[in-house]
Amino acid sequence: MPHFSLHIREETLDGTIEPQLIGALTDAVAAVFGDGARPLVGVELIGVPQNRRGSGGVPTDRPDPRVTLSMREAALRLDHVPDATARLIAATYDALAGVLGEEIRPRTVVTVVGVPQGSSGAGGELV
């Protein structure tokens, strides 16, 4: 299951932006793996209060998104989805810029984490 964890300035989450972010990030995965992946995508938005966020050693009032996409490592190596990691990163940046504006690109960090088989579980079972 592809799962996004998005850390962003709490004040950016205003009740209207959340469904846009969830939809755009889900669309990013579907753009790479197809619409069949859409129901598998999970998104967690984590608001960080402004006074608990900094960049370059000083507090910042910018959103500065930090995104982690974790998913099964094998999905990143499918023959029919070449360059999956690079495509996911590009689609994630495009999704965030589409919702939050182009100015977030230089200060956004996206990390794709491949989870090896047997290193996660669902429903209490190893997967």
C-alpha positions as CSV (number, residue, x, y, z in Angstrom):
1,M,0.0,0.0,0.0
2,P,1.6,3.3,-1.0
3,H,1.4,5.6,2.0
4,F,2.2,9.3,2.1
5,S,3.2,11.1,5.3
6,L,3.1,14.8,4.7
7,H,4.5,17.2,7.3
8,I,3.5,20.7,6.7
9,R,2.9,23.9,8.6
10,E,-0.3,23.5,10.7
11,E,-1.6,26.9,9.6
12,T,-1.5,25.8,6.0
13,L,-4.2,23.2,6.8
14,D,-7.3,25.3,6.7
15,G,-10.1,22.8,6.2
16,T,-10.2,23.3,2.4
17,I,-6.6,22.3,1.5
18,E,-6.7,18.8,3.0
19,P,-9.0,17.2,0.4
20,Q,-7.0,18.8,-2.3
21,L,-3.7,17.5,-1.0
22,I,-5.2,14.0,-0.5
23,G,-6.7,13.9,-4.0
24,A,-3.5,15.3,-5.7
25,L,-1.2,12.9,-3.9
26,T,-3.5,9.9,-4.8
27,D,-3.5,11.1,-8.4
28,A,0.3,11.2,-8.3
29,V,0.5,7.5,-7.6
30,A,-2.2,6.7,-10.1
31,A,-0.3,8.6,-12.8
32,V,2.6,6.3,-12.3
33,F,1.0,2.9,-11.5
34,G,-2.5,3.4,-13.1
35,D,-6.0,3.9,-11.7
36,G,-5.9,0.4,-10.1
37,A,-3.5,1.7,-7.5
38,R,-5.8,4.6,-6.4
39,P,-7.8,2.6,-3.8
40,L,-4.5,1.5,-2.2
41,V,-3.1,5.0,-1.5
42,G,-3.1,6.3,2.0
43,V,-2.4,9.9,2.9
44,E,-1.6,11.3,6.4
45,L,-1.4,15.0,6.8
46,I,0.7,16.1,9.8
47,G,0.4,19.7,10.8
48,V,3.5,21.2,12.5
49,P,2.8,24.5,14.5
50,Q,4.7,27.5,13.1
51,N,6.8,27.9,16.2
52,R,8.0,24.3,15.8
53,R,9.3,24.6,12.2
54,G,12.6,26.0,11.0
55,S,14.8,26.1,8.0
56,G,18.5,27.2,7.9
57,G,18.6,27.5,11.7
58,V,15.7,29.9,12.0
59,P,11.9,29.6,12.5
60,T,10.0,29.9,9.3
61,D,6.4,30.7,8.4
62,R,6.5,29.0,5.0
63,P,4.8,25.6,4.5
64,D,8.0,23.8,3.5
65,P,6.4,20.4,2.9
66,R,8.3,17.2,3.9
67,V,6.9,14.2,2.2
68,T,7.7,10.5,2.8
69,L,6.1,7.9,0.4
70,S,6.6,4.4,1.7
71,M,5.6,1.4,-0.3
72,R,6.7,-2.1,-1.1
73,E,10.2,-2.1,-2.6
74,A,9.2,-4.6,-5.3
75,A,6.7,-2.0,-6.7
76,L,9.5,0.3,-7.4
77,R,11.2,-2.3,-9.7
78,L,8.3,-3.4,-11.9
79,D,9.4,-4.0,-15.5
80,H,6.2,-2.3,-16.8
81,V,6.8,0.8,-14.7
82,P,10.3,2.0,-15.7
83,D,11.9,4.6,-13.5
84,A,9.1,4.3,-10.9
85,T,11.0,6.2,-8.1
86,A,11.9,9.2,-10.3
87,R,8.4,9.3,-11.7
88,L,6.8,9.2,-8.3
89,I,9.0,12.0,-7.0
90,A,8.2,14.2,-10.1
91,A,4.5,13.5,-9.8
92,T,4.5,14.2,-6.1
93,Y,6.3,17.6,-6.6
94,D,3.7,18.4,-9.4
95,A,0.8,17.5,-7.1
96,L,2.1,19.6,-4.2
97,A,2.8,22.6,-6.5
98,G,-0.6,22.2,-8.1
99,V,-2.3,22.7,-4.7
100,L,0.2,24.9,-2.8
101,G,1.7,26.9,-5.6
102,E,5.0,26.7,-7.6
103,E,6.9,28.6,-4.9
104,I,7.0,25.5,-2.7
105,R,9.2,23.4,-5.1
106,P,12.7,24.6,-4.0
107,R,11.8,24.1,-0.3
108,T,10.0,20.7,-0.5
109,V,11.7,17.4,0.3
110,V,10.2,14.2,-1.1
111,T,11.6,10.8,0.0
112,V,10.5,7.5,-1.4
113,V,11.1,4.5,0.9
114,G,11.0,1.0,-0.4
115,V,9.9,-1.5,2.3
116,P,11.4,-4.9,1.7
117,Q,9.1,-7.9,1.6
118,G,8.6,-9.3,5.1
119,S,9.3,-6.0,6.8
120,S,5.7,-4.8,7.3
121,G,2.4,-6.2,8.3
122,A,-1.3,-5.9,7.7
123,G,-4.1,-7.2,9.9
124,G,-1.5,-8.7,12.2
125,E,0.1,-10.7,9.4
126,L,3.5,-10.3,7.9
127,V,3.3,-9.1,4.3
